[in-house]
């Protein structure tokens, strides 16, 4: 083979090798999936699929599921029912945001009347109140209600301390009249920043500890190192004699 032909052949091989290497690099970069915490694959040292190890979210198996302490329907007028519930997070160092839940309402004949849904935050080691006002029940009387959270619903993440600023509640007192009760409470903010649009829930219990009334309100602002008043009103008498008042600010996780 003449030298000129052999040189062209060698150059062609070199150029071909460079082109093949370039194409291979492009194809690998394009189609190779880099391990991540959202690729639906257990890799990169994860202890489950996209959870544990280097991922921010913990695996469900690593944490205790939320505990629904109680769910109770309260008649709030013709065809309307308020729902109260309490959910406990027993994990002292883990939290979950925007956890979906559903509430099933049943009649006296155990027939399903209505299903409603919502979301809640579960701060570490906290018990969270739930208040759902005015659920439509038509002409049926709601006898039971059950709040459910699927074990796989919470996306747990490590949180060793509760970062929320929770107002201190004081001076909760009942006023108004028997047919138009009123409860007022003072909320104090010890932090250096104003708290805005604070949702507050109140549970009223009888001597047996059963909830006989509930309500919620929004406090527009609690000034830094100051206080504000939360007011709750009803248009009908309580369903029993009130013995205790529990006022609970609901502060979402940041």
C-alpha positions in Angstrom: 0.0 0.0 0.0 1.5 3.3 -1.0 2.4 5.7 1.8 -0.1 8.4 0.7 -2.9 5.9 0.7 -1.8 4.4 4.1 -1.6 8.0 5.5 -5.1 8.8 4.4 -6.4 5.5 5.9 -4.7 6.3 9.2 -6.2 9.8 9.3 -9.6 8.4 8.5 -9.3 6.0 11.4 -8.3 8.8 13.7 -11.1 11.0 12.6 -13.6 8.1 12.8 -12.4 7.3 16.3 -12.9 10.9 17.4 -16.4 11.1 15.9 -17.4 7.8 17.5 -16.0 9.0 20.9 -17.9 12.3 20.6 -21.1 10.6 19.6 -20.8 8.1 22.5 -20.2 10.9 25.0 -23.3 12.8 23.7 -25.4 9.7 23.8 -24.3 8.8 27.3 -24.9 12.3 28.6 -28.4 12.4 26.9 -29.7 9.0 27.9 -27.9 8.0 31.0 -30.1 8.8 34.1 -28.2 10.4 36.9 -29.3 8.9 40.2 -31.6 11.3 42.1 -34.2 11.4 44.8 -37.0 11.5 42.2 -36.1 8.8 39.8 -38.3 6.1 41.3 -35.3 3.8 41.7 -33.5 2.7 45.0 -30.0 3.8 44.3 -27.2 6.1 45.6 -27.3 4.6 49.1 -31.0 5.1 49.6 -32.7 2.9 52.2 -35.9 2.8 50.1 -37.2 4.1 46.7 -36.2 7.8 46.7 -36.1 8.0 50.5 -33.5 7.6 53.3 -29.8 7.9 52.9 -28.9 11.1 51.0 -32.5 11.9 50.2 -34.3 14.5 52.3 -37.4 12.4 52.8 -37.4 9.5 55.2 -38.9 6.1 54.4 -42.4 5.3 55.8 -40.9 2.2 57.4 -38.6 4.4 59.5 -41.3 6.4 61.1 -44.5 5.8 63.1 -47.7 6.6 61.2 -50.0 9.4 62.4 -52.5 8.5 65.1 -56.1 9.8 64.8 -57.0 10.4 68.5 -60.7 11.1 67.8 -63.2 12.3 65.2 -66.5 13.7 66.1 -69.5 15.2 64.2 -71.3 18.3 65.6 -74.7 19.3 64.3 -74.4 23.0 63.2 -77.8 23.5 61.7 -80.3 21.9 59.3 -78.3 19.9 56.8 -74.9 21.0 58.1 -72.4 19.3 60.3 -69.1 20.5 61.8 -66.3 17.9 62.1 -63.7 18.0 64.8 -60.7 15.7 65.1 -57.2 15.4 66.6 -54.2 13.9 64.9 -50.9 13.0 66.8 -47.4 12.8 65.3 -45.5 10.5 67.7 -42.2 11.1 65.8 -40.1 13.4 67.9 -37.6 14.1 65.1 -39.6 13.9 61.9 -42.3 16.0 60.3 -44.5 16.0 57.2 -46.2 18.8 55.3 -49.5 18.9 53.4 -50.5 15.4 54.5 -53.8 14.5 52.7 -56.6 13.1 54.8 -60.3 12.1 54.2 -63.3 12.1 56.5 -66.2 9.8 56.0 -69.6 10.8 57.5 -72.1 8.0 58.2 -75.8 8.1 59.1 -77.6 6.2 61.8 -78.1 3.3 59.5 -74.4 3.2 58.8 -74.9 4.5 55.3 -72.2 6.7 53.9 -73.5 10.3 53.6 -70.6 12.3 52.6 -66.8 12.2 52.2 -64.6 15.3 52.5 -60.9 15.8 52.2 -58.1 18.2 53.2 -54.5 18.4 54.2 -52.6 19.2 57.4 -49.0 19.6 58.6 -47.6 17.3 61.2 -44.8 19.0 63.2 -42.5 16.8 65.2 -44.1 15.4 68.4 -47.2 17.5 68.0 -50.9 17.0 68.3 -52.8 18.9 65.5 -56.5 19.9 65.8 -58.8 19.6 62.8 -62.0 21.6 62.4 -64.1 21.3 59.2 -67.2 23.6 59.4 -70.5 23.2 57.7 -70.2 19.9 55.8 -73.4 19.4 53.8 -75.3 16.3 55.1 -78.7 17.0 53.4 -81.7 15.7 55.3 -79.8 12.9 57.0 -78.5 13.0 60.5 -74.7 12.3 60.8 -74.1 9.8 63.6 -70.4 9.0 63.1 -67.4 10.4 61.3 -64.0 8.9 60.8 -60.8 10.7 59.7 -58.3 8.6 57.8 -54.7 9.1 56.7 -53.1 6.5 54.5 -49.8 5.2 56.0 -48.1 6.1 52.7 -49.4 9.6 52.5 -47.0 11.5 54.8 -43.6 12.3 53.3 -41.5 12.3 56.4 -38.4 14.5 56.6 -35.9 14.9 59.5 -36.7 17.8 61.8 -35.1 17.6 65.2 -36.8 20.8 66.6 -40.1 22.5 65.9 -39.2 25.7 64.0 -42.6 27.3 64.4 -43.4 30.4 66.5 -46.6 29.5 68.4 -48.4 32.2 70.2 -49.1 31.8 73.9 -52.8 31.6 74.7 -54.1 33.2 77.8 -57.4 34.7 79.3 -59.7 32.4 77.4 -63.2 33.2 78.7 -66.8 32.7 77.7 -69.3 35.5 77.3 -72.3 36.4 75.3 -75.7 34.8 76.1 -76.9 31.2 76.3 -78.3 31.4 72.8 -75.4 33.4 71.3 -72.3 32.2 73.1 -69.0 34.1 72.7 -65.4 33.1 73.6 -62.5 35.5 73.6 -58.8 34.7 74.2 -55.6 36.7 74.1 -52.7 35.5 72.0 -49.2 36.7 72.8 -46.3 36.7 70.4 -42.9 36.6 72.1 -40.9 36.6 68.9 -39.2 39.6 67.2 -41.3 39.2 64.1 -45.0 39.9 63.5 -47.3 36.9 63.0 -49.8 37.3 60.2 -53.1 35.5 59.4 -53.0 33.1 62.3 -55.7 30.5 62.3 -57.0 29.6 65.7 -59.3 26.7 66.6 -61.4 26.4 69.8 -62.8 23.2 71.4 -65.4 23.6 74.1 -65.8 20.5 76.3 -68.3 19.4 79.0 -67.5 17.9 82.4 -67.1 14.5 80.8 -64.4 15.9 78.4 -66.6 15.5 75.3 -66.5 18.3 72.7 -69.9 20.1 72.6 -68.9 23.0 70.4 -66.1 24.1 68.1 -65.2 27.0 65.9 -62.2 28.7 64.2 -61.2 32.3 63.3 -58.3 34.1 61.7 -56.3 36.7 63.7 -55.0 39.1 61.0 -51.8 40.1 62.9 -50.1 39.6 66.2 -47.4 42.2 66.6 -43.8 41.4 67.5 -43.6 41.0 71.3 -47.2 42.0 71.5 -50.7 40.4 71.7 -54.0 40.2 69.9 -57.5 39.0 70.6 -59.2 36.0 69.1 -63.0 36.0 69.1 -65.3 33.1 68.5 -69.1 33.4 68.2 -72.0 31.0 67.7 -75.6 31.6 66.6 -77.1 28.9 68.8 -76.7 27.4 72.3 -74.0 24.9 73.0 -75.0 21.3 73.0 -74.4 20.9 76.8 -72.9 22.8 79.7 -69.3 24.0 79.0 -66.7 23.0 81.5 -63.4 23.8 79.7 -62.1 25.8 76.8 -59.2 24.8 74.6 -57.8 27.4 72.2 -55.2 26.2 69.7 -53.3 28.3 67.2 -52.6 26.3 64.0 -49.2 27.4 62.7 -48.1 25.7 59.4 -44.6 24.3 59.0 -42.3 26.7 57.0 
